[in-house]
Amino acid sequence: MNSGESQLAKIVRESLRAMRPERPVEPAIREVIERGRAARSRRRVLAWGAKGMTFAAAAAAALVLYGPFGSKIQFTVGPEEDLGIENSFIGSELTAATPLHFSDGTAIDLLPGTRARVASLGRRGANLNLETGHLHADVVHKRMADWSIGAGPYTVRVIGTEFDVFWNPDSEELEVDVRRGLVKVTGPALTDDQSVAARQRLTVAARERNATLSPFDPDARVEAPAEPAPAEPAEHAEPNASAHESSELASPWVALAKRGEYQKALDAVQRTGFDAVMQSSSASELLRLSDVARMGGQPARAAEILHVTRRRFPRTDAASVAAYTLGVTAFDQAGSYAEAAKWFGVYLRERPSGPLAAEAMGRLMEAYDRLGRRDKAEATARKYLSLYPNGAHKDVANRLTSR
């Protein structure tokens, strides 16, 4: 039995010896194998290095184009370049423009007597609301730029161009002059997105639902109209609607206000007497007069004129605009958010689909938020987003509904 086992063990040992190589692998072969491994390692390192350089280059380009990841464009206000605050109102002086400089190189000038606010800031642009007046914008052209100017119910969308926007909330008239580039305008009386190219002027009258596109010469000088002489009143003339409509042509202060000479217009009204002017003026004149008083540093007088407008012309568009303006005055100048909420609510009840409805609802939402009335602020924000998902106040509304 043992001899059989020994014989079996011998056979196994012989078989295993036959399976093993008698000599180790030649050194030359080992060297070839090691060289191959080293070459593959170097190729992997170079490939990862190239990918890293590509990513670094892309990141550097993104920083040049848009700034640090996640950061918003910043801006300064005025010649002293004070740091601007998002969603705060900015009013230019009666005799001087207020420049806004943005960190991407964009420059916007608010001409004398203009009121606006930078409603929201993003990484690729900003949204401005032009409440009243005239602004000149020179937007830097960059890939995927996202800029817009809101003026009442109108929105001017921009990629990169130089243009002017005029907005009169009293008459609901818009004018857009494009000096270079292209803008697109949406709003009442316009079909779809209205394109306005270089050297073109778009004029829109919201009330008449009339829009015209005409040539525009950016180098032409516009002469101010001569100041009209006061008309002699006819003896025993009875007051009527046509007298109110023509009074704008006979009132020196109106001509001065239209030319942006607000202080001179205020002086002319004071010489005549505020009470007399308020009782003889048309509804549109009274709205303009309230702007003159507010810009002349007399907010209490401006509020008085607006109340007179509502008493003399009840249930009219002018009365509703006066309510909205009372809300803006209470919010911006007096910090009386309860009073502001009251008047914004009045406008929305009187003109739920009016040209200032979106702005009134947005400001009402903000007034509730300032008052700490979170339930009303959130409810108004939800309604705002359902009606105006891309409105100027959408960022505030999203913040209030996500709390």
MOFENGI-V428323 format. One record per pair of residues at least 24 apart in sequence whose C-alpha atoms are under 7 Angstrom apart, sorted by the first residue. I is the first residue (numbers start at 1). GAP is how many residues later the second one is. If there is no record, write none. Layout:
I_GAP, I_GAP
//
This chain:
66_57, 66_58, 70_53, 71_52, 72_49, 72_50, 72_51, 73_29, 73_30, 73_31, 73_48, 73_49, 73_50, 73_52, 74_28, 74_29, 75_25, 75_26, 75_27, 75_28, 76_24, 76_25, 76_26, 77_24, 86_32, 86_33, 86_34, 86_35, 87_30, 87_31, 87_32, 87_33, 88_29, 88_30, 89_27, 89_28, 90_25, 90_26, 90_27, 91_24, 91_25, 94_168, 105_35, 106_32, 106_33, 106_34, 107_30, 107_31, 107_32, 108_27, 108_28, 108_29, 108_30, 109_26, 109_27, 109_28, 110_24, 110_25, 110_26, 111_24, 112_148, 113_147, 113_182, 119_273, 132_35, 132_36, 132_37, 133_33, 133_34, 133_35, 134_31, 134_32, 134_33, 135_29, 135_30, 135_31, 136_27, 136_28, 136_29, 137_25, 137_26, 137_27, 138_24, 138_25, 152_203, 152_204, 153_34, 153_202, 153_203, 154_31, 154_32, 154_33, 155_30, 155_31, 155_32, 156_27, 156_28, 156_29, 156_30, 157_26, 157_27, 157_28, 158_25, 158_26, 170_114, 170_117, 172_33, 172_34, 172_35, 173_31, 173_32, 173_33, 174_29, 174_30, 174_31, 175_27, 175_28, 175_29, 176_25, 176_26, 176_27, 177_24, 177_25, 177_39, 179_39, 224_35, 227_25, 227_28, 228_24, 244_37, 244_38, 245_37, 262_30, 262_34, 263_33, 266_26, 266_27, 266_30, 278_27, 283_26, 283_30, 283_35, 284_34, 287_35, 320_27, 320_30, 320_31, 323_24, 324_36, 337_30, 337_33, 337_34, 340_27, 341_26, 341_27, 362_31
//
